[in-house]
């Protein structure tokens, strides 16, 4: 058995081990890369070189900016604004979870964090306006998925950076087109869901009555809905500075092809100093578990590529005479694997298979 085959078997074992409670895939991947490198005679310095320092900056920068937006109370203000924009139409109220989910992931929120915010909003709206909870939940989750390929989202960033490393030529318009495609597909799914809901009575018709339009709770209903604890209520200055920072990062990264990670770090630092946010609060909200997960897996994947493992996997997955069927097989494998493992982990390990 060659070292390349051993690396494939070990990768499968790592994913299988994720069913063990408390197992950390990122740390395990780093450890596995070290011992596999020893067995293959790869110097430690070369293994360390596979660690994706650029991804580290990207993820930390984007999530630090989002953390600052959350701590200033601007995120709560945006959510309340979205709720007010729909007016009294119950059908549009049902779409609020979709919009909130898409906005959250599009500006860099991780799917798990976005779900924790969207779920109570969706279920709260369902209870208040007699919308079927399942419909509200589907719309919210669809919105979260729709925004995942934004230029600021972890999945969008990962797709773009890995494409460049793997030599997959993408046009300059790829990032906004990926996001647009996700939004259009999400709106199509949501539209069908809403239509079925209206026809079956799962979504009531008409407008909100005065009896229905009651606060979701307490003196600070937004905080109770989202589970977000802010440093202070969002002042006009905080809103302007935070929204301006988010827009500037998007424009500079998409329009001028500047590094979004460093832009996010700079914007987060600007907000922290200007609005006097405690530095530890921003750092504490960075999802270090995701940073370690992606860093560890990409280090291991880099070593696998060095050993020629992905050429062997590609040979096994190829369906003779049909590239489309080969891609379909890969999609099904990725989909089934993501039931047990982190979706971003599956994403970064299947991307290297695409060029072949």
JOWOUR-V493964 format. One record per backbone hydrogen bond with DSSP energy under -1.0 kcal/mol. CO is the residue of the C=O (numbers start at 1). NH is the residue of the N-H. Records with the same first field share a line. If there is no record, write none. Layout:
CO=NH  NH
This chain:
2=6
3=7
4=8
5=9
6=10
7=11
8=12
9=13
10=14
11=15
12=16
13=17
15=18
16=19
17=20
20=23
24=28
25=29
26=30
27=31
28=32
29=33
30=34
31=35
32=36
33=37
34=38
35=39
36=40
37=42
43=47
44=48
45=49
47=50
48=51
51=53
52=56
53=57
54=58
55=59
56=60
57=61
58=62
59=63
60=64
61=65
62=66
63=67
64=68
65=69
66=70
67=71
68=72
69=75
70=73
71=231
73=77
74=78
75=79
76=80
77=81
78=82
79=83
80=84
81=85
84=87
86=89
88=208
89=93
90=94
93=96
95=99
96=100
97=101
98=102
99=103
100=104
101=105
102=106
103=107
104=109
105=108
110=114
111=115
112=116
113=117
114=118
115=119
118=122
119=123
120=124
121=125
122=126
123=127
124=128
125=129
126=131
132=136
133=137
134=138
135=139
136=140
137=141
138=142
139=143
140=144
141=145
142=146
143=147
145=148
147=150
148=156
150=153
153=157
154=158
155=159
156=160
157=161
158=162
159=163
160=164
161=165
162=166
163=168
171=174
173=177
174=178
175=179
176=180
177=181
178=182
179=183
180=184
181=185
182=186
183=187
184=188
185=189
186=190
187=191
188=192
189=193
190=194
191=195
192=196
193=197
194=198
195=199
196=200
197=202  203
202=132
206=90
209=213
212=214
220=224
221=225
222=226
223=227
235=239
236=240
237=241
238=242
239=243
240=244
241=245
242=246
243=247
244=248
245=249
246=250
247=251
248=252
249=253
250=254
251=255
252=258
259=263
260=264
261=265
262=266
263=267
264=268
265=269
266=270
267=271
268=272
269=273
270=274
271=275
272=277
278=281
279=283
280=284
283=286
286=288
287=291
288=292
289=293
290=294
291=295
292=296
293=297
294=298
295=299
296=300
297=301
298=302
299=303
300=304
301=305
302=306
303=307
304=309
305=308
308=312
309=313
310=314
311=315
312=316
313=317
314=318
319=322
322=326
323=327
324=328
325=329
326=330
327=331
328=332
329=333
330=334
331=335
332=336
333=337
334=338
336=339
337=340  341
342=346
343=347
344=348
345=349
346=350
347=351
350=353
351=354
